[in-house]
Amino acid sequence: MPKQFNENSPEPACEFIACEDCGLYRLCHLASDGEDPSLSNALIKRRFVLRRGEYLYRQGDSFHAIYAIRLGSTKTYIINEDGRTQITSFHGPGELIGLDAIEAGYFDSEAIALETTSFCEIPFSHFQELSRQLPDLQHQMLAIMSRAILRGQQMMLLLGKKDATEKLATYLLSLCRHLDKDASPTPPFKLTMSRGDLGNHLGLTQETICRILTRFQEDGIICFQNKTIHFLNHSRLRELASKTRADR
């Protein structure tokens, strides 16, 4: 059973991403009046670390803050009426969590750390107060929420219109886009989620995920070393992501 976050437990060691690589950077930059947000930050209330298996929030918890991941990864999921879970997303460094609870005032999903993960916390009431002083903050938040809506639309297309091979190839390509665009070749990516969780997210069985990943590796498209995936053939991955084919 995953553990609830204990605010009084000692934090494990954790290295952080640079502020400019974070999804909150423009907000923090504005709130800091153009200064380096890493030195002077008017938005961030606190920074904290969760261990693997600890919850960031639970379904039904009151909403009071949004969170940015500085290092590590989490998964978010909803629990259906019959008790089954549906993984809605995986989140990595620089991404924001908690935006979907703004309207309702409570969380309809759960977020759990997949590994040692560091967060920045922005109290929403504090953001609203600063927004009255700095109107551009609202514009930047709307831009962030617009990108989140776009990602949701892309996921709906992925789940509804693509077969198993296309789904997994498209998802792997999305990982490439999140990595360092200036690096050549594409840096490796650590898959912190289980094959079962990935299948749940994409609407596929764990066996199908394992079979397709094995085929991708045999075809020289990717290479696995433990949980780290190396991208070897981007053009072939793009072909598989867009080509209509049946995977049975």
NUBALUM-760867 format. One line per 5 residues: number of its first residue (from 1); for each residue x, z, y of N, C-alpha, C, O. Coordinates in steps of 0.001 Angstrom, whole numbers. Each point is the difference from the previous one (the first is absolute). Last residue first. Example, Ala and Ser with C-alpha at 12.3 -4.5 7.8 and 13.67 -1.06 7.14 Angstrom:
<pts>
2	12850 7080 -2250 820 60 1190 -770 730 1090 509 169 1108  -219 -239 -6828 -890 0 1190 900 0 1200 1036 665 -19
</pts>
This chain:
<pts>
248	-2190 -33327 -7545 -892 615 -1006 835 653 -1078 -547 574 -941  496 -3220 5978 872 910 -740 -877 780 -962 -766 872 410  565 -5719 2718 -682 1033 -771 1017 821 -747 892 -543 -653  -639 -2264 5575 317 -77 -1413 -722 1144 -712 -384 980 638  1610 -3398 4522 -1127 430 -825 338 -205 -1465 279 -1112 -448
243	3140 2070 4713 -434 -987 -996 -1111 568 -842 110 1110 -522  2398 1285 3976 -1011 -902 565 -560 -985 -1009 -985 -681 285  4435 4011 -1228 -975 734 793 -1138 -881 488 -1090 499 280  4896 -2210 -2664 -896 726 -897 -1092 738 775 -1098 205 -518  4465 -2473 2958 -790 -965 -768 -1027 706 -880 -1159 -409 -69
238	4275 3039 2395 -1016 -547 909 -877 -1012 -719 -1208 -46 230  4851 1791 -2570 -992 1048 187 -1117 -487 918 -1172 298 -234  4875 -3058 -377 -823 5 -1210 -1097 1058 104 -1119 -212 -465  4259 9 3936 -803 -1223 0 -917 -50 -1216 -1155 -413 111  4354 3984 372 -1151 114 885 -906 -1232 -71 -1223 134 20
233	4898 2274 -3222 -489 -1360 230 -1290 56 822 -1102 29 -549  3655 3969 -546 992 -1039 -280 -456 -1398 386 824 -844 354  -1540 6561 462 -693 -1275 160 1018 -1139 -80 901 -90 833  -1210 5380 -2898 818 -931 776 -720 -1353 25 -441 -492 -1039  -941 6029 64 -256 -1414 -223 861 -836 943 46 261 1203
228	-119 5016 -3567 356 -838 1140 -181 -1468 -356 488 -466 -1029  -910 4469 -1827 -1213 -274 760 258 -899 1205 -893 -210 822  4202 -179 -4737 -804 1217 62 -1289 -313 745 -773 -842 -457  2878 -3064 916 1003 985 -383 -629 1356 212 -140 452 1136  -1580 -6023 -1368 -220 1432 89 1239 761 -442 638 -344 -995
223	-2034 -4815 3170 820 738 -950 -233 1492 219 10 475 1136  -2445 -5802 -114 350 1360 413 926 605 -1043 185 -555 -1084  -1207 -3916 629 -626 146 1315 351 1352 612 243 113 1202  829 -2295 -5701 1014 101 1049 -554 127 1402 691 -308 971  -2908 168 -5483 98 -1274 726 997 47 1155 165 -985 718
218	-1145 4870 -3326 527 -999 -938 193 -1349 680 901 -755 -367  -2994 4178 2829 1412 307 -208 645 -1010 -935 1123 -439 248  -5736 121 537 724 -286 1238 1501 243 -180 827 -769 491  -3643 2020 -4023 124 -1457 92 756 -413 1257 834 -905 -44  -1834 5462 -535 977 -432 -1008 220 -1507 69 1133 -472 -98
213	-4491 2271 2791 1324 389 510 1098 -416 -971 1062 -463 415  -5505 -157 -1793 365 -956 1041 1373 324 580 796 -906 247  -2584 3844 -3516 226 -1322 -576 467 -1001 1058 928 -774 -239  -2204 5184 1549 1265 10 -746 322 -1392 -535 1152 -431 51  -5326 1005 2095 1101 165 954 1338 -79 -719 897 -718 444
208	-4720 754 -3129 141 -1284 697 1148 57 1000 790 -939 94  -1946 4917 -2329 608 -949 -935 223 -1352 661 1032 -635 -219  -3366 3999 2550 1426 295 -49 721 -988 -912 1121 -417 290  -5595 -1310 2011 388 1039 -938 1504 216 51 748 -872 440  -3639 -750 3909 550 -517 -1247 319 1164 -932 126 1140 448
203	-1462 -1252 4427 -1119 -335 -869 431 -614 -1311 -705 -846 -550  3433 2707 4282 -216 -1451 -20 -1166 -416 -891 -299 -1190 -103  1624 5822 580 -98 -524 1364 -379 -1477 14 -767 -439 857  1639 2576 -5000 -1223 526 591 -224 -591 1383 -1118 -385 340  5174 -584 -2489 -1123 -716 -595 -1333 454 573 -879 -821 259
198	4702 3136 1046 35 -1347 568 -1144 -841 -548 -635 -755 737  1241 5038 -2533 -494 71 1377 -26 -1372 656 -936 -329 729  2806 646 -5057 -1436 251 -38 -609 65 1383 -1083 -540 227  5733 169 -702 -639 -1280 -325 -1515 166 -46 -746 -894 399  3273 4308 2764 23 -346 -1419 -636 -1365 -217 -698 -510 877
193	3310 1922 3761 -1280 144 -680 156 -369 -1479 905 -752 -363  2687 306 3454 -233 1408 -282 -1332 235 -701 -207 1062 -586  3934 -5066 1372 -1405 129 -335 -275 1446 -398 227 385 -1147  3688 -2760 4335 -278 993 -1027 -1498 119 -213 -734 368 917  4024 -4596 820 -1110 875 354 -256 951 -1156 -64 -424 -1154
188	4361 -3027 3401 -860 449 -1106 -1057 980 489 103 559 1092  1832 -4404 2258 447 1242 -639 -937 396 -1134 -1161 -408 0  2144 -4696 1594 -971 1073 196 474 1267 -706 363 -52 -1175  3677 -3110 2370 -1352 -195 -541 -916 1186 275 410 1017 559  1105 -1243 2979 73 -1117 -933 1058 321 -1061 1161 220 344
183	-4300 2094 4165 940 121 -1111 -66 -1230 -899 -1074 -560 -221  -1763 1517 4071 1288 -575 382 1016 7 -1143 1058 -623 89  -5505 2551 -342 -118 -1453 116 1337 -663 313 191 -1182 -287  -1575 5828 -2401 803 -452 1136 -4 -1524 74 559 -668 -870  -4773 2659 -1626 1415 333 -25 713 -610 1202 -614 -696 809
178	-4047 15 -1929 198 1334 570 1472 382 73 359 964 676  -1862 -5041 -2686 -246 -70 1437 202 1351 676 269 54 1200  40 -447 -5950 1123 -692 645 -162 3 1518 975 180 730  -4513 1445 -3354 1107 957 39 1206 -621 696 682 669 776  -4372 -3378 -1597 -291 918 1098 1081 1065 112 300 465 1100
173	-132 -3468 -4720 390 -658 1253 -263 903 1200 772 -5 958  -2225 1481 -5143 1460 64 76 512 -682 1265 962 463 612  -5573 -744 -1519 375 1360 346 1519 144 125 484 662 919  -2221 -4778 -2378 -323 226 1407 412 1396 431 536 180 1094  -119 -1262 -5636 980 -746 789 -231 211 1493 955 167 758
168	-4077 1680 -3731 1262 732 -59 1077 -714 808 798 652 673  -5066 -2732 -948 -96 1321 622 1347 702 42 416 499 1046  -814 -4620 -3359 -1 -168 1455 -46 1345 715 683 199 1005  -1092 -212 -5688 1347 -393 392 113 -148 1506 979 442 600  -5291 520 -2415 945 1097 -189 1411 -349 472 631 796 696
163	-4495 -3517 1711 108 485 -1374 1147 999 -100 642 322 1000  -3776 -1252 3522 1218 -366 -725 -37 514 -1437 -644 1006 -295  -2736 -231 3861 164 -1436 -165 1203 -409 -849 157 -1185 -297  -1682 5853 1607 -1180 -781 -317 239 -1442 -396 -832 -580 -698  4197 3967 2027 -740 521 -1139 -1137 -924 -423 -378 -22 -1171
158	3084 -1080 4985 867 115 -1170 -809 404 -1231 177 -576 -1074  -2288 518 5267 244 -1355 -487 814 37 -1280 -275 -739 -944  -393 4802 3105 -1274 -480 -538 145 -1407 -560 -550 -308 -1057  4223 2145 3323 -169 610 -1313 -1308 -438 -643 -45 -228 -1209  933 -1132 5620 886 -696 -927 -117 563 -1409 71 -750 -974
153	-2398 2900 4415 -597 -1303 -286 843 -790 -989 -527 -662 -894  2227 4754 2451 -1152 217 -867 -684 -1304 -373 -423 -179 -1142  3947 100 4246 517 270 -1343 -1141 225 -990 76 -420 -1155  -1235 -86 5659 477 -1262 -548 538 184 -1408 -263 -817 -883  -978 4636 3313 -1186 -757 -409 411 -1315 -646 -576 -407 -1008
148	3974 2993 2898 -510 655 -1201 -1237 -723 -532 -157 -151 -1211  2017 -1232 5298 867 -392 -1113 -481 617 -1309 81 -630 -1055  -2297 1925 4947 -289 -1407 -289 849 -500 -1165 -491 -725 -866  1287 5032 2597 -1215 -28 -812 -395 -1423 -362 -531 -238 -1084  4204 832 3985 318 563 -1316 -1211 -69 -925 127 -378 -1165
143	-761 -864 5617 825 -998 -683 363 474 -1403 -29 -781 -951  -2235 3779 3757 -903 -1073 -437 767 -1085 -741 -500 -550 -982  2999 3952 2982 -711 503 -1171 -974 -1041 -536 -131 -157 -1214  2404 -812 5188 924 -27 -1131 -674 516 -1264 242 -525 -1087  -2692 728 5094 223 -1398 -386 919 -91 -1215 -251 -786 -913
138	-442 5000 2857 -1195 -454 -709 162 -1432 -476 -400 -339 -1114  3785 2150 3823 18 604 -1330 -1196 -453 -829 134 -276 -1192  390 -831 5828 631 -935 -935 84 570 -1406 121 -756 -964  -1740 3368 4753 -973 -902 -620 609 -980 -1001 -683 -426 -931  2059 5308 2823 715 -1252 -269 -931 -963 -726 3 -34 -1230
133	-1635 4256 2580 1082 -112 976 716 -1347 -105 494 -530 994  -3919 1629 -4000 -633 57 1312 1040 -132 1111 -301 -487 1090  1707 788 -5576 -582 -1313 277 -682 -31 1357 -25 -1042 655  1803 5088 -2496 1033 -848 590 -548 -1370 381 465 -615 960  -3377 3568 -3185 365 566 1300 1042 -857 703 -109 -258 1199
128	-1131 -841 -5604 -1072 -300 934 319 511 1402 -284 -668 994  3270 1725 -4504 56 -1426 321 -1075 -363 1024 271 -748 939  -347 5062 -2651 1143 -142 906 156 -1464 410 301 -293 1158  -3500 1331 -4360 -438 530 1303 1108 -136 1039 -258 -255 1176  1186 -866 -5662 -797 -1024 663 -495 476 1365 -100 -794 935
123	4776 2181 -3400 -1371 502 148 -838 -997 801 418 -449 1068  3962 -636 -4023 -514 -119 1365 -1423 548 44 -905 -648 -526  5667 803 -2843 -1411 298 207 -355 -108 1476 654 590 860  3251 -2517 -4712 -226 457 1365 -1503 187 170 -782 -843 -440  3894 944 -4363 -1070 -451 881 205 486 1431 606 1046 234
118	1971 -1938 -5535 29 645 1313 -1043 -638 910 -172 -1219 12  1161 1829 -5706 -455 -839 1111 -59 807 1286 -517 1117 26  1916 -1454 -5699 265 806 1190 -226 -861 1238 653 -1028 179  -3451 -887 -3888 1380 468 -70 205 934 1189 -933 203 777  -3264 -1972 -1415 521 -565 -1239 1444 412 -258 509 -156 -1110
113	-4863 2495 3971 1376 -499 51 427 -497 -1374 -198 684 -1004  -4936 -691 3020 909 814 -787 1390 -628 20 126 -1224 -52  -5623 1207 2182 1350 -542 142 973 946 -677 -37 1211 215  -5684 -2602 -78 1059 977 -208 1345 -701 116 128 -1172 -355  -5449 314 2538 969 -369 -1026 1009 1131 -150 -75 1010 700
108	-3325 -1075 2591 -790 -447 -1141 910 -401 -1156 -479 -441 -1044  871 3869 5625 627 -976 -881 -908 -310 -1187 -474 901 -694  -1105 521 5862 501 599 -1236 556 -1112 -890 -301 -1177 203  -1694 276 4005 487 1338 292 445 758 -1237 333 1182 74  -2175 -5895 890 -787 1010 -711 421 1425 362 -822 917 -19
103	3189 -4667 1973 -1428 -68 324 -781 1152 -637 -781 669 677  5518 -1132 -1583 -263 271 1415 -1492 60 297 -450 920 683  3009 -1888 -4919 -824 1205 145 -399 275 1443 -693 983 266  3659 -4568 -1911 -1354 -259 -482 -935 1200 181 -1210 -131 -184  6020 117 1204 -800 -688 1011 -1463 -153 -429 -889 -39 852
98	4833 1966 -3331 -1028 855 580 -905 -669 995 -940 626 489  6187 -1980 -1599 -1040 454 -915 -994 870 776 386 786 865  3973 -4760 -73 -873 1077 468 -1072 309 -1040 -467 -891 -709  5872 -1267 482 -1439 -235 -47 -776 1242 398 495 1124 -88  4402 -1492 -401 -484 -677 1195 -1494 -226 43 -526 -417 1031
93	2806 1101 -5813 575 392 1293 -519 -847 1163 -71 -1226 -91  -3207 1031 -4004 1431 256 39 485 326 1397 -816 192 902  -3943 -502 -4448 559 41 1349 1467 372 -61 397 880 -765  -4990 -2940 -2286 1276 698 -67 640 -109 1387 -102 -1039 652  -5412 760 -2288 1225 -536 594 1203 852 -394 -126 1161 -389
88	-4404 -715 -1464 -282 -902 1116 1267 -592 611 -30 -1109 534  -1830 3137 -5522 1104 62 937 -217 -1045 1083 -152 -1187 -288  -3404 3870 -2881 393 -1345 407 1083 131 1053 -242 536 1081  -2299 2739 -5279 735 -199 1250 292 -1478 229 186 -765 -947  -4290 3864 -1768 1130 -931 -104 655 -182 1363 -646 136 1039
83	-3389 2496 -1878 1267 695 -212 1207 -912 -140 1133 478 -45  -5881 -1520 1099 158 289 -1421 1341 656 -313 326 220 -1167  -1456 -1614 5597 -983 997 -409 140 378 -1465 -321 1125 -384  4757 -2871 2779 -1367 -476 -106 -934 1106 -488 451 1060 -432  4259 -884 3307 -577 441 -1264 -1458 -424 -28 -783 408 858
78	5503 -2363 1780 -1317 599 108 -475 373 -1397 436 -578 -995  4768 -96 3446 -1012 -414 -959 -1315 701 294 -32 1040 658  5704 -2086 882 -1305 491 401 -1028 -537 -979 120 -1128 -479  5590 2174 516 -1133 -842 -367 -1262 659 527 -88 1226 62  5687 -1212 1447 -1213 686 -432 -986 -1021 -545 150 -1204 204
73	5594 1941 1212 -1195 -806 -238 -1152 877 -460 201 1073 -571  5099 -972 3395 -751 275 -1214 -1230 -879 -118 -70 -1061 621  2052 2487 4169 747 -343 -1204 -864 338 -1198 -755 972 20  -1085 -828 4279 1375 -212 444 897 -413 -1169 960 -750 180  -6510 483 1077 994 284 -1031 1383 -344 540 234 -1123 447
68	-4862 2791 2219 921 -1116 -198 1036 416 -1038 521 1114 43  -5895 534 1526 1341 268 -497 794 -1302 -125 -547 -1046 -350  -4041 3708 3034 479 -1154 -747 1474 236 -310 663 804 655  -4914 2910 288 1271 -636 363 190 -1284 -784 -596 -192 -1060  -3224 3151 651 519 522 1261 1273 -707 447 470 215 1118
63	-5027 60 -4942 1005 -846 646 457 644 1299 -821 389 831  -1164 2014 -5508 -269 -363 1386 1151 -830 563 1171 268 -269  -2414 -277 -5039 741 761 1003 -350 -480 1407 -239 -1189 214  -1378 -890 -4306 -842 1009 615 718 859 1022 -647 729 752  3569 -3005 -4447 -1306 -521 355 -885 1138 524 -131 1040 -644
58	5339 -353 1264 -937 -150 -1113 -1321 -566 514 -313 99 1186  5928 -266 429 -1357 467 267 -866 -300 -1214 334 -838 -838  4333 728 471 -3 -2 1457 -1365 464 500 -93 797 933  2346 496 -5853 -991 -715 798 309 80 1484 408 1043 512  3034 -951 -4983 -698 835 973 -923 -859 852 315 -1147 317
53	2717 -589 -3751 -1164 651 -560 -743 914 944 -1040 541 -375  6114 -1487 1366 -795 -857 -884 -1160 801 -602 195 1087 -544  1523 886 5091 623 -374 -1261 -936 -899 -803 -1192 -96 292  1538 711 5258 -734 308 -1224 827 -417 -1207 728 -992 37  277 2267 5540 324 -712 -1234 -907 482 -1131 -225 1201 -155
48	258 -1515 6063 33 807 -1206 221 -893 -1218 -96 -1225 83  -336 1790 5803 481 -841 -1086 124 883 -1234 474 1133 83  -3585 -896 4817 968 546 -951 419 -1082 -976 -665 -1025 -154  -1818 92 4203 -145 1452 -38 1065 612 -904 644 984 361  -721 -5775 2561 174 633 -1297 -123 1519 102 708 634 782
43	-941 -3600 3144 -1111 -169 -933 110 888 -1236 -990 590 -432  4240 -1126 4133 -1163 750 461 -1161 -57 -987 -966 748 149  6603 -1191 -169 -1212 -530 -601 -1189 869 365 -96 1158 -407  5683 -2314 1098 -1091 611 760 -1304 -587 -490 -296 -1164 271  4210 26 -2593 548 1094 796 -1089 754 753 51 1224 119
38	-930 -5070 -2822 675 917 -911 567 1204 739 275 1031 -614  -2394 -4708 2920 -947 917 -641 662 996 -933 -532 1088 -218  2541 -3374 4719 204 -121 -1434 -933 986 -700 164 1209 164  -1916 -2745 4546 1229 578 -513 105 -229 -1506 -949 -461 -634  -2861 -782 3479 1090 -965 -73 1316 559 -493 964 -750 -148
33	-5009 3404 438 258 -565 1331 1242 -883 6 806 40 929  -3101 2160 -4682 1256 594 455 439 -567 1343 1111 254 466  -4988 -1859 -2729 -242 1415 261 1242 705 531 -103 1013 692  420 -5573 -2020 -858 143 1174 -179 1465 377 110 372 1169  2241 -1264 -5087 778 -493 1133 -797 140 1296 533 421 1027
28	-2614 562 -5166 935 1054 400 802 -400 1233 284 831 862  -3186 -4048 -2722 -763 1124 527 931 1091 519 -176 511 1106  2124 -4142 -3270 -500 -393 1322 -836 1101 622 52 213 1212  1637 486 -5657 1057 -64 1017 -544 -336 1385 365 654 977  -2451 63 -5579 -387 736 1200 938 -222 1179 -202 580 1066
23	868 -2422 -5499 -1215 -575 552 -487 693 1259 -809 -555 744  6114 351 -2169 -1245 687 -364 -1194 -672 655 114 -570 1085  4743 -255 -545 -518 -651 -1197 -1345 560 -432 -527 -381 -1045  3120 2105 4752 -411 -1370 337 -522 -779 -1200 -587 -1069 170  2366 5562 -599 -1296 -24 684 -473 -1430 272 -1193 -286 -97
18	4380 1209 -4111 138 22 1459 -1378 -119 639 -888 -653 -549  1235 2932 -4279 157 -1316 589 184 158 1502 -352 1033 570  1894 2967 -3969 -1121 -607 696 312 -1428 467 1156 -362 220  201 4230 -4381 557 -830 1060 -1129 -820 614 -887 -464 -717  1068 5415 -2059 -631 -1306 139 649 -748 1159 160 569 1080
13	-436 4402 -4464 790 -857 883 -588 -1404 26 -495 -490 -1016  -2880 4516 -1 1164 -624 -610 744 -860 1007 -560 -402 1019  -2421 4882 207 -22 -1456 -59 1245 -535 -683 1100 487 262  -3940 4356 -969 1162 -630 625 -14 -1503 -191 -424 -501 -1041  -4208 3292 1351 1054 -264 -974 1182 -678 690 -196 -772 939
8	-4088 1970 1139 1043 1016 59 1139 -251 -980 999 720 23  -5041 -3418 365 734 -119 1255 1172 978 75 936 -214 771  -3354 -2280 -4920 195 1378 436 894 -15 1220 1199 -255 -108  -4561 -3507 -2641 1135 277 879 17 1461 411 -1001 520 493  -1110 -2034 -5206 -379 28 1413 1236 352 823 837 796 -425
3	-581 -3316 -4449 62 1258 729 -492 -170 1430 222 -1026 643  -1477 -1625 -5577 802 -31 1226 -137 1286 789 -1014 692 -86  521 -1008 -5303 -843 0 1201 878 0 1250 873 859 128
</pts>
